[in-house]
Amino acid sequence: MTTTIDKNVALMRRAYQCMESGDLDTAQELLTENFIANVPGVAEPLHGREVWRMGSKIMLDAFPDLKIEVQDMFGAGDKVTVLVNFRGTHLGTFQEFEATGRTVSYRSVEVYRFEGDRIAEEWVAPDLLSLMQQIAPTTTSH
């Protein structure tokens, strides 16, 4: 018998697959209309599917070959927690950094809350320091 937790985990895997393949339309349909994003560095939660889509597009524009490796995923109640590794080639501008052509890899711990058969809210904690160190210009000493 499939539990609600199993369904939520399967839905989360599908969302990651859609993002990795660049199918943002399908991924966006997996979110509630009033989706809430809790992101580091932003004092208040962000609202709406478009917020998620913009963030995903920024990542895919900067790292078009983005690969998403789920290292661990488990659910409890209406939430699913994921330890995920992102890997890709820096081929587009990301924040203030122009494309470097470097291959990068960084981890994120993410928690998702579900309402019915949709993702309603996310809390993401990507290791942005590691990512920025990998794409920052290197300095040479003379």
FENGILIN-V618822 format. One record per backbone hydrogen bond with DSSP energy under -1.0 kcal/mol. NH is the residue of the N-H (numbers start at 1). CO is the residue of the C=O. E is the energy in kcal/mol with one decimal. If there is no record, write none. Layout:
nh:NH co:CO e:E
nh:NH co:CO e:E
//
This chain:
nh:7 co:3 e:-2.1
nh:8 co:4 e:-2.5
nh:9 co:5 e:-2.6
nh:10 co:6 e:-2.4
nh:11 co:7 e:-2.4
nh:12 co:8 e:-2.3
nh:13 co:9 e:-2.3
nh:14 co:10 e:-2.1
nh:15 co:11 e:-2.3
nh:16 co:12 e:-2.2
nh:17 co:13 e:-2.2
nh:18 co:14 e:-2.6
nh:19 co:15 e:-2.3
nh:20 co:16 e:-2.8
nh:21 co:17 e:-2.1
nh:22 co:19 e:-1.3
nh:23 co:18 e:-2.3
nh:24 co:22 e:-1.8
nh:27 co:23 e:-2.1
nh:28 co:24 e:-2.7
nh:29 co:25 e:-1.4
nh:30 co:27 e:-1.4
nh:31 co:28 e:-1.6
nh:32 co:119 e:-2.5
nh:35 co:32 e:-1.4
nh:36 co:120 e:-2.0
nh:37 co:46 e:-3.1
nh:38 co:122 e:-2.5
nh:42 co:39 e:-1.6
nh:46 co:37 e:-3.0
nh:48 co:35 e:-3.3
nh:52 co:48 e:-1.0
nh:53 co:49 e:-2.4
nh:54 co:50 e:-2.8
nh:55 co:51 e:-2.1
nh:56 co:52 e:-2.5
nh:57 co:53 e:-2.7
nh:58 co:54 e:-2.3
nh:59 co:55 e:-1.8
nh:60 co:56 e:-2.6
nh:61 co:57 e:-2.7
nh:62 co:58 e:-1.8
nh:63 co:59 e:-2.8
nh:66 co:63 e:-1.8
nh:67 co:87 e:-3.3
nh:69 co:85 e:-3.0
nh:71 co:83 e:-2.6
nh:72 co:83 e:-1.7
nh:74 co:81 e:-2.2
nh:76 co:79 e:-2.4
nh:79 co:76 e:-2.2
nh:80 co:112 e:-2.3
nh:81 co:74 e:-3.1
nh:82 co:110 e:-3.2
nh:83 co:72 e:-2.7
nh:84 co:108 e:-2.6
nh:85 co:69 e:-2.7
nh:86 co:106 e:-3.2
nh:87 co:67 e:-2.2
nh:88 co:104 e:-2.0
nh:90 co:102 e:-3.1
nh:91 co:62 e:-2.0
nh:91 co:89 e:-1.6
nh:92 co:62 e:-1.5
nh:94 co:97 e:-2.6
nh:97 co:94 e:-2.5
nh:101 co:90 e:-3.0
nh:104 co:88 e:-3.4
nh:106 co:86 e:-2.3
nh:108 co:84 e:-2.3
nh:109 co:125 e:-1.1
nh:110 co:82 e:-2.8
nh:111 co:123 e:-2.6
nh:112 co:80 e:-2.9
nh:113 co:121 e:-2.6
nh:114 co:78 e:-2.9
nh:115 co:118 e:-2.2
nh:118 co:115 e:-1.4
nh:119 co:30 e:-3.1
nh:120 co:113 e:-3.1
nh:121 co:113 e:-1.6
nh:122 co:36 e:-2.2
nh:123 co:111 e:-2.5
nh:124 co:38 e:-1.9
nh:125 co:109 e:-1.8
nh:127 co:107 e:-2.9
nh:128 co:126 e:-2.0
nh:131 co:127 e:-1.8
nh:132 co:128 e:-3.1
nh:133 co:129 e:-2.3
nh:134 co:130 e:-1.5
nh:135 co:131 e:-1.3
nh:136 co:132 e:-1.7
//
